[in-house]
Amino acid sequence: MTKSMLVLALCIKVLVLSACTTEVENTHEASIAGTQEQNVSIGELDAANEKVKLLKMRGTIIYQDFEGGFFSFIADDGSKYTPQRLAPEHRKDGLIVELSGEILTDMMTTTQFGQLLKVHTLTVLDASKTRPPKDTSI
């Protein structure tokens, strides 16, 4: 019985030490990544910001009543977007707008509706066809 206890104790020690080693390696890798991020100069950041491609398009803000309800943007060419940072005064179903924004590829939403679009500017072209969102409450 002492032999089996010794083997069991040895196995536990190996598991404990291997868990500690993984934690140290992950911490070390995170530390290196943080150091590399801090070494980026202001000039490099400005150059990266200039690479952001702003799209300019016309379309309609439409309220979608699935996934809890949200406002979408459907461009005149039929492209579908989930706008991020849409101001409350622009959250009107049927609002025709022209906007500029950038496609966000490093984020996800629960809407699963087109691409995520970070709105930079928005101009209302026609508010005459707006309507209140459909009431889905029973």
C-alpha positions as protocol buffer text, in pm:
chain_id: "A"
residue {
  index: 1
  type: MET
  ca { x: 0 y: 0 z: 0 }
}
residue {
  index: 2
  type: THR
  ca { x: 284 y: 243 z: 66 }
}
residue {
  index: 3
  type: LYS
  ca { x: 411 y: 185 z: -286 }
}
residue {
  index: 4
  type: SER
  ca { x: 77 y: 286 z: -440 }
}
residue {
  index: 5
  type: MET
  ca { x: 57 y: 591 z: -210 }
}
residue {
  index: 6
  type: LEU
  ca { x: 406 y: 691 z: -320 }
}
residue {
  index: 7
  type: VAL
  ca { x: 310 y: 661 z: -689 }
}
residue {
  index: 8
  type: LEU
  ca { x: -8 y: 859 z: -627 }
}
residue {
  index: 9
  type: ALA
  ca { x: 184 y: 1134 z: -445 }
}
residue {
  index: 10
  type: LEU
  ca { x: 436 y: 1149 z: -729 }
}
residue {
  index: 11
  type: CYS
  ca { x: 157 y: 1182 z: -988 }
}
residue {
  index: 12
  type: ILE
  ca { x: -6 y: 1464 z: -791 }
}
residue {
  index: 13
  type: LYS
  ca { x: 325 y: 1651 z: -763 }
}
residue {
  index: 14
  type: VAL
  ca { x: 383 y: 1620 z: -1138 }
}
residue {
  index: 15
  type: LEU
  ca { x: 34 y: 1753 z: -1214 }
}
residue {
  index: 16
  type: VAL
  ca { x: 73 y: 2043 z: -972 }
}
residue {
  index: 17
  type: LEU
  ca { x: 414 y: 2138 z: -1109 }
}
residue {
  index: 18
  type: SER
  ca { x: 296 y: 2117 z: -1470 }
}
residue {
  index: 19
  type: ALA
  ca { x: 3 y: 2347 z: -1391 }
}
residue {
  index: 20
  type: CYS
  ca { x: 239 y: 2601 z: -1234 }
}
residue {
  index: 21
  type: THR
  ca { x: 472 y: 2585 z: -1533 }
}
residue {
  index: 22
  type: THR
  ca { x: 189 y: 2662 z: -1777 }
}
residue {
  index: 23
  type: GLU
  ca { x: 83 y: 2958 z: -1568 }
}
residue {
  index: 24
  type: VAL
  ca { x: 436 y: 3099 z: -1560 }
}
residue {
  index: 25
  type: GLU
  ca { x: 477 y: 3054 z: -1936 }
}
residue {
  index: 26
  type: ASN
  ca { x: 147 y: 3230 z: -2008 }
}
residue {
  index: 27
  type: THR
  ca { x: 239 y: 3515 z: -1774 }
}
residue {
  index: 28
  type: HIS
  ca { x: 579 y: 3546 z: -1941 }
}
residue {
  index: 29
  type: GLU
  ca { x: 423 y: 3551 z: -2291 }
}
residue {
  index: 30
  type: ALA
  ca { x: 172 y: 3816 z: -2181 }
}
residue {
  index: 31
  type: SER
  ca { x: 455 y: 4023 z: -2035 }
}
residue {
  index: 32
  type: ILE
  ca { x: 649 y: 4006 z: -2362 }
}
residue {
  index: 33
  type: ALA
  ca { x: 337 y: 4100 z: -2562 }
}
residue {
  index: 34
  type: GLY
  ca { x: 273 y: 4396 z: -2330 }
}
residue {
  index: 35
  type: THR
  ca { x: 631 y: 4516 z: -2372 }
}
residue {
  index: 36
  type: GLN
  ca { x: 607 y: 4494 z: -2749 }
}
residue {
  index: 37
  type: GLU
  ca { x: 283 y: 4695 z: -2748 }
}
residue {
  index: 38
  type: GLN
  ca { x: 443 y: 4968 z: -2536 }
}
residue {
  index: 39
  type: ASN
  ca { x: 732 y: 5003 z: -2783 }
}
residue {
  index: 40
  type: VAL
  ca { x: 501 y: 5129 z: -3062 }
}
residue {
  index: 41
  type: SER
  ca { x: 579 y: 5491 z: -3140 }
}
residue {
  index: 42
  type: ILE
  ca { x: 322 y: 5766 z: -3184 }
}
residue {
  index: 43
  type: GLY
  ca { x: 414 y: 5794 z: -3553 }
}
residue {
  index: 44
  type: GLU
  ca { x: 334 y: 5427 z: -3606 }
}
residue {
  index: 45
  type: LEU
  ca { x: -3 y: 5473 z: -3435 }
}
residue {
  index: 46
  type: ASP
  ca { x: -87 y: 5767 z: -3660 }
}
residue {
  index: 47
  type: ALA
  ca { x: 7 y: 5563 z: -3966 }
}
residue {
  index: 48
  type: ALA
  ca { x: -214 y: 5277 z: -3846 }
}
residue {
  index: 49
  type: ASN
  ca { x: -507 y: 5515 z: -3794 }
}
residue {
  index: 50
  type: GLU
  ca { x: -469 y: 5651 z: -4148 }
}
residue {
  index: 51
  type: LYS
  ca { x: -507 y: 5297 z: -4282 }
}
residue {
  index: 52
  type: VAL
  ca { x: -865 y: 5281 z: -4151 }
}
residue {
  index: 53
  type: LYS
  ca { x: -1084 y: 5265 z: -4456 }
}
residue {
  index: 54
  type: LEU
  ca { x: -1397 y: 5474 z: -4416 }
}
residue {
  index: 55
  type: LEU
  ca { x: -1691 y: 5369 z: -4628 }
}
residue {
  index: 56
  type: LYS
  ca { x: -1943 y: 5631 z: -4738 }
}
residue {
  index: 57
  type: MET
  ca { x: -2287 y: 5507 z: -4836 }
}
residue {
  index: 58
  type: ARG
  ca { x: -2657 y: 5584 z: -4849 }
}
residue {
  index: 59
  type: GLY
  ca { x: -2931 y: 5362 z: -4716 }
}
residue {
  index: 60
  type: THR
  ca { x: -3207 y: 5311 z: -4462 }
}
residue {
  index: 61
  type: ILE
  ca { x: -3212 y: 5249 z: -4089 }
}
residue {
  index: 62
  type: ILE
  ca { x: -3444 y: 4953 z: -4029 }
}
residue {
  index: 63
  type: TYR
  ca { x: -3560 y: 4810 z: -3696 }
}
residue {
  index: 64
  type: GLN
  ca { x: -3515 y: 4431 z: -3682 }
}
residue {
  index: 65
  type: ASP
  ca { x: -3738 y: 4261 z: -3426 }
}
residue {
  index: 66
  type: PHE
  ca { x: -3534 y: 3943 z: -3380 }
}
residue {
  index: 67
  type: GLU
  ca { x: -3253 y: 3873 z: -3129 }
}
residue {
  index: 68
  type: GLY
  ca { x: -3417 y: 4110 z: -2881 }
}
residue {
  index: 69
  type: GLY
  ca { x: -3460 y: 4389 z: -3138 }
}
residue {
  index: 70
  type: PHE
  ca { x: -3197 y: 4618 z: -3286 }
}
residue {
  index: 71
  type: PHE
  ca { x: -3150 y: 4882 z: -3553 }
}
residue {
  index: 72
  type: SER
  ca { x: -2981 y: 4781 z: -3875 }
}
residue {
  index: 73
  type: PHE
  ca { x: -2855 y: 4972 z: -4177 }
}
residue {
  index: 74
  type: ILE
  ca { x: -2933 y: 4848 z: -4527 }
}
residue {
  index: 75
  type: ALA
  ca { x: -2736 y: 5029 z: -4794 }
}
residue {
  index: 76
  type: ASP
  ca { x: -2890 y: 5121 z: -5129 }
}
residue {
  index: 77
  type: ASP
  ca { x: -2687 y: 4841 z: -5291 }
}
residue {
  index: 78
  type: GLY
  ca { x: -2848 y: 4585 z: -5057 }
}
residue {
  index: 79
  type: SER
  ca { x: -2553 y: 4540 z: -4822 }
}
residue {
  index: 80
  type: LYS
  ca { x: -2655 y: 4474 z: -4462 }
}
residue {
  index: 81
  type: TYR
  ca { x: -2486 y: 4620 z: -4155 }
}
residue {
  index: 82
  type: THR
  ca { x: -2530 y: 4632 z: -3779 }
}
residue {
  index: 83
  type: PRO
  ca { x: -2437 y: 4991 z: -3689 }
}
residue {
  index: 84
  type: GLN
  ca { x: -2234 y: 5054 z: -3376 }
}
residue {
  index: 85
  type: ARG
  ca { x: -2249 y: 5396 z: -3205 }
}
residue {
  index: 86
  type: LEU
  ca { x: -2579 y: 5488 z: -3369 }
}
residue {
  index: 87
  type: ALA
  ca { x: -2705 y: 5799 z: -3186 }
}
residue {
  index: 88
  type: PRO
  ca { x: -3046 y: 5772 z: -3015 }
}
residue {
  index: 89
  type: GLU
  ca { x: -3194 y: 6043 z: -3238 }
}
residue {
  index: 90
  type: HIS
  ca { x: -3108 y: 5830 z: -3544 }
}
residue {
  index: 91
  type: ARG
  ca { x: -3274 y: 5513 z: -3413 }
}
residue {
  index: 92
  type: LYS
  ca { x: -3585 y: 5551 z: -3625 }
}
residue {
  index: 93
  type: ASP
  ca { x: -3728 y: 5277 z: -3843 }
}
residue {
  index: 94
  type: GLY
  ca { x: -3734 y: 5392 z: -4206 }
}
residue {
  index: 95
  type: LEU
  ca { x: -3488 y: 5682 z: -4164 }
}
residue {
  index: 96
  type: ILE
  ca { x: -3298 y: 5742 z: -4489 }
}
residue {
  index: 97
  type: VAL
  ca { x: -2940 y: 5849 z: -4424 }
}
residue {
  index: 98
  type: GLU
  ca { x: -2595 y: 5893 z: -4568 }
}
residue {
  index: 99
  type: LEU
  ca { x: -2318 y: 5778 z: -4339 }
}
residue {
  index: 100
  type: SER
  ca { x: -1949 y: 5709 z: -4321 }
}
residue {
  index: 101
  type: GLY
  ca { x: -1802 y: 5436 z: -4111 }
}
residue {
  index: 102
  type: GLU
  ca { x: -1560 y: 5150 z: -4087 }
}
residue {
  index: 103
  type: ILE
  ca { x: -1618 y: 4776 z: -4092 }
}
residue {
  index: 104
  type: LEU
  ca { x: -1515 y: 4614 z: -3763 }
}
residue {
  index: 105
  type: THR
  ca { x: -1375 y: 4267 z: -3814 }
}
residue {
  index: 106
  type: ASP
  ca { x: -1235 y: 4210 z: -3465 }
}
residue {
  index: 107
  type: MET
  ca { x: -1571 y: 4214 z: -3284 }
}
residue {
  index: 108
  type: MET
  ca { x: -1883 y: 3999 z: -3282 }
}
residue {
  index: 109
  type: THR
  ca { x: -2246 y: 4070 z: -3201 }
}
residue {
  index: 110
  type: THR
  ca { x: -2545 y: 3857 z: -3120 }
}
residue {
  index: 111
  type: THR
  ca { x: -2748 y: 4011 z: -3404 }
}
residue {
  index: 112
  type: GLN
  ca { x: -2589 y: 3803 z: -3681 }
}
residue {
  index: 113
  type: PHE
  ca { x: -2706 y: 4064 z: -3929 }
}
residue {
  index: 114
  type: GLY
  ca { x: -2453 y: 4167 z: -4192 }
}
residue {
  index: 115
  type: GLN
  ca { x: -2124 y: 4325 z: -4098 }
}
residue {
  index: 116
  type: LEU
  ca { x: -2056 y: 4533 z: -3788 }
}
residue {
  index: 117
  type: LEU
  ca { x: -2023 y: 4899 z: -3889 }
}
residue {
  index: 118
  type: LYS
  ca { x: -1875 y: 5164 z: -3661 }
}
residue {
  index: 119
  type: VAL
  ca { x: -2055 y: 5485 z: -3756 }
}
residue {
  index: 120
  type: HIS
  ca { x: -1835 y: 5796 z: -3777 }
}
residue {
  index: 121
  type: THR
  ca { x: -2070 y: 6048 z: -3938 }
}
residue {
  index: 122
  type: LEU
  ca { x: -2436 y: 6037 z: -4028 }
}
residue {
  index: 123
  type: THR
  ca { x: -2651 y: 6281 z: -4226 }
}
residue {
  index: 124
  type: VAL
  ca { x: -3029 y: 6247 z: -4234 }
}
residue {
  index: 125
  type: LEU
  ca { x: -3158 y: 6269 z: -4591 }
}
residue {
  index: 126
  type: ASP
  ca { x: -3527 y: 6190 z: -4541 }
}
residue {
  index: 127
  type: ALA
  ca { x: -3719 y: 6144 z: -4216 }
}
residue {
  index: 128
  type: SER
  ca { x: -4067 y: 6158 z: -4371 }
}
residue {
  index: 129
  type: LYS
  ca { x: -4105 y: 5780 z: -4394 }
}
residue {
  index: 130
  type: THR
  ca { x: -4006 y: 5694 z: -4038 }
}
residue {
  index: 131
  type: ARG
  ca { x: -4239 y: 5478 z: -3835 }
}
residue {
  index: 132
  type: PRO
  ca { x: -4233 y: 5351 z: -3479 }
}
residue {
  index: 133
  type: PRO
  ca { x: -4084 y: 5000 z: -3437 }
}
residue {
  index: 134
  type: LYS
  ca { x: -4338 y: 4720 z: -3433 }
}
residue {
  index: 135
  type: ASP
  ca { x: -4455 y: 4642 z: -3082 }
}
residue {
  index: 136
  type: THR
  ca { x: -4360 y: 4282 z: -3012 }
}
residue {
  index: 137
  type: SER
  ca { x: -4497 y: 4277 z: -2657 }
}
residue {
  index: 138
  type: ILE
  ca { x: -4811 y: 4073 z: -2595 }
}
